[in-house]
Amino acid sequence: MISGEKTILLALEDKSFLKKAVNEENCPAADTEPFFSKKARVFAVELRETGEKVGVIALSVDEKNRSGRFDIAVLPDMRGKGVGTDASAAFLRFAFAEYGLNRIYASHSVKNSAAGFVLRKTGMSYEGMSRERFYNASGYHDTHNYAILKREVV
């Protein structure tokens, strides 16, 4: 079990919740494919007080390079309440310790500035922009890219 102040993260076994949390309606400007990758390690984000599932986190590990891609999706009614930041910070500490990674990176659509706020608040550094990095039903999306190194985790 991974614990934050507001959240608990558990391995996600209920794939129906994954489809509820990560879809075009909830995440119109997101690259949702990493959540459904067979290589991804996916975790449910639950509220500590109630046990209610409010989001998901995925980590895709590149063992050769000791790096991982981090993705998070929080249900719309729980956004802006610190849940994503709390779960992300707890998960990053866990991922570095558990998987022996040196670097974890993430990206978000330039249309989703709130995601950038969460990534910066968890200590990730902005690394630049990728043009038209992914495509979904709403078209091509540029992304802002972030990363954090093991030595930077507090």
N, C-alpha and C positions, 0 to 999 in steps of 0.2 A: 504494500500500500504506500502511495506517495501522498504526503500531506502538506498542504499550505495552511494559511490562517483561516481562509474561508472555504477551501475546497479539499476534496480527497480525490485522488486519481486511481482508478482500478483498470486492469486489463478489460477491454471491451469484448464482451461475448455476445451481446444482443445486437446483431447486425441490423435489425429493423430500426434501432435508435440511430445508428450511423446514417442510415438513409433519411431519417427525419431531420437530423442536425445538419447534414451536408448535402445540400441540393441547390438547384438553380434559384429557387424562391428565397431561401435563407441566405444564400451566398451568391448573388447575381454577378458579382465582379471578382470571383475567386476561381483559382485553379483547384478543382475538387478531386482531380485524379489521384494525387498522392494518398488520400485517405483510403482508397479502394485498391491500392497496390498490394499484391500478395506478399511483398517484402516488408511492407509497413508494419510497425508495431503500433497498435491503436489502443488508446486509453479513453475511458469515459471520465468526464469531469462531473463530479457530484458536489452538491452543497454540503458542507460539513454538518450544518444544523438539521437538515431535513432528509438528506440522502437523495434528493431529487437530481436526476441527470439533467445537466444544463449545457453540455458541450462535449467535444471530443478533441483529442490531441493525437497526432500521428508523427512518428519518427521513422524515417527511412535511413538505414545505416549503410555507409560505404566503409566496410571493414579494412580494405587495403589502405585507404587514405585516412582512416580514423576520423571520419567526419559524418555528420548526419544532417538530413533535411528535416526541419521542424515545421509542422503545420498545426493550426488551432482553428476551431470553429465553435462559436458560442451562440446559443439560441437567441434570436432577436430580442426577446423580452428580458434577457439577462445582461445585455450589453450596457456598458457605461456604469457598471456597479463594482468594478474591480475584480470580477470573477476571472476574466481572461488573464489579467496581470498576475493575480495570485497563483492560478494554475500553471501559467507559463514559467514563472520563477521557480516554483517547486519542481516542475518537470525538468527544467534545464539542470538544476543541481543533481537530480536523480540520474539523468541521462549521461552526464559526464562521469559520474561515479560508477554506474552500472555497466556501461558499454565501453569504457576506456577510450572515449573520444577526445580529440584535441580541439575540434572545431564543430560548431553547430550553426547552420545557416537557415535563413527564412526569407521569404519574399511576400509581397502583397501588391495587389493592384493599386496603381496610383490613385484610383477612385476611392480607395478605402483608407483615409488618413488615420482613422481610429486604430487600425492594425499597426501602423507605424508607431503610434504613441505607445501601444502595449510593448512592442519589441524594444523600443528605446528605454522604456521604464524598467525592463528586465535586464538591462545592461548590454544589449546588442548594439553594435556600431553600424551606422549606415555605410554601405560599400558602393552605392551607385544605382543606376537605373538600367534596366534591360528593355529595349523597345520591342513591342509586340511579342512578348515572351510566351503567352498562351492565348488560346482561342476557346470561347464557349458560345452559348446561344446569343449573347449580347455583342459578340464580335471579338476583335483582337484587343489585348490588354498589355499595356506597359506595366512593368513592376519596379518597385523599390526593393533593393536587396540589402539584407542585414546579416551580420554574423557575430558570434562571440567565441572566444577561445577559452580553453579550460582555465588558464592562469588568470582570466579576468572575472571568473565567477566568485562571488563573495559568499 
